[in-house]
């Protein structure tokens, strides 16, 4: 049986890719929020899927309050406050 040799390899921690949920929350936390078009572009979702995510996953499942308003151009923008985790 051959002896095992140890090598000194430095490993770089691999970052976990951001989930689509993380991407959308990042968009919603921006100063100007995000439109459905912004969310669709960032995630590849269809508009009905983006709206369903806002109402289903965020509001109902995670309990995150999502606010919206229309701008001067008539485009609806969605916002969420920063989430603060407590111990």
Secondary structure, 3 states (H helix, E strand, C coil): CCCCCCCCCCCCCCCCCCCHHHHHHHHHCCCCCECHHHHHHHHCCCHHHHHHHHHHHHHHHCCCCEEEEECCCCCEEEEECCCCCCC
